Amino acid sequence: MHAEVQNLFVRIHLLYFAQNQDLTIGDALPLLEERGYRVGEREIKQELEHLTQENFLTAHGDQWSLTGTGIEEFKEIIAVFGRVSEELLATDKKTSTV
C-alpha cells in the first residue's frame, strides 16, 4: 500500500482507538501491528501530532484523547466508509465472476 494511503488508514484507526480510551504511542503500536501496519513509534507520533493539529485529538502529556471535533469527524468517516465499502464489495463481486 502506498505510504500516503497507509497514513490515512493509520489516522482513521487512531481515531477509532481513541474513541474507546486515551492513547499512548505504546498502546497504539501493537494495535496497529495486529492490523497489518508496518509502522514505528516515530510514524505513530507524527500521525498523532497531525490529528492534534487538525483538532481531532488533544494531547495530555504522553496520552492523546478524542475531541468533540474528532468525534464528529469519526462519525463522518463511518458514514463514508459504509458507502465506499458497499461500492468496493459490489466491484469485487463483479470481478470475481468474470
C-alpha positions in Angstrom: 0.0 0.0 0.0 1.3 3.5 -0.8 2.6 5.3 2.2 0.1 8.2 1.9 -2.8 5.8 1.7 -1.5 3.8 4.7 -1.1 7.0 6.7 -4.7 7.8 6.1 -5.8 4.4 7.3 -3.5 4.7 10.3 -5.1 8.0 11.2 -8.5 6.5 11.0 -7.5 3.6 13.2 -6.0 6.0 15.7 -9.3 7.9 15.9 -11.1 4.6 16.3 -8.8 3.5 19.1 -9.1 7.0 20.8 -12.9 6.8 20.9 -12.5 3.9 23.4 -9.7 5.2 25.6 -6.9 7.7 25.8 -4.0 6.6 23.6 -0.2 6.4 24.1 2.2 5.6 21.4 3.0 2.3 23.2 -0.7 1.4 23.2 -1.2 2.2 19.6 1.8 0.4 18.2 0.7 -3.2 18.9 -2.9 -2.4 17.9 -1.7 -1.1 14.5 0.7 -4.1 14.1 -2.1 -6.5 14.8 -4.0 -5.0 11.8 -1.0 -5.4 9.5 0.5 -2.0 9.5 4.3 -1.7 9.4 4.9 1.4 11.5 7.3 2.6 14.1 6.9 4.8 17.1 8.1 7.8 15.2 5.4 7.4 12.5 2.7 6.9 15.1 3.8 10.1 16.9 3.7 12.0 13.6 0.2 10.8 12.9 -1.0 11.6 16.5 0.5 15.1 16.1 -1.1 15.6 12.8 -4.5 14.6 14.3 -3.8 17.0 17.1 -3.1 19.9 14.7 -6.4 19.1 13.0 -8.1 19.4 16.4 -9.3 15.7 16.3 -7.2 14.7 19.3 -5.8 16.6 22.3 -2.5 15.8 24.0 -2.2 15.3 27.8 1.5 14.6 28.3 2.2 11.3 26.6 -1.6 10.5 26.1 -4.0 11.6 23.4 -7.8 11.8 23.7 -10.5 12.4 21.2 -12.0 15.9 21.0 -15.6 16.8 20.1 -14.4 17.7 16.6 -12.7 14.3 16.4 -15.9 12.5 17.4 -17.8 14.3 14.6 -15.1 13.6 12.1 -15.1 9.9 13.1 -18.9 9.8 12.6 -18.5 11.2 9.1 -15.7 8.7 8.3 -18.0 5.8 9.4 -20.7 7.1 7.0 -18.3 7.5 4.1 -16.8 4.0 4.8 -20.2 2.5 4.6 -20.8 3.9 1.2 -17.3 3.1 -0.1 -17.4 -0.5 1.3 -20.7 -1.2 -0.5 -19.3 0.0 -3.8 -16.0 -1.8 -3.4 -17.7 -5.1 -2.4 -20.0 -4.8 -5.4 -17.0 -4.3 -7.6 -15.2 -7.3 -6.1 -18.3 -9.5 -6.8 -18.3 -8.3 -10.4 -14.6 -9.0 -11.0 -14.7 -12.4 -9.2 -17.4 -13.7 -11.6 -15.6 -12.6 -14.8 
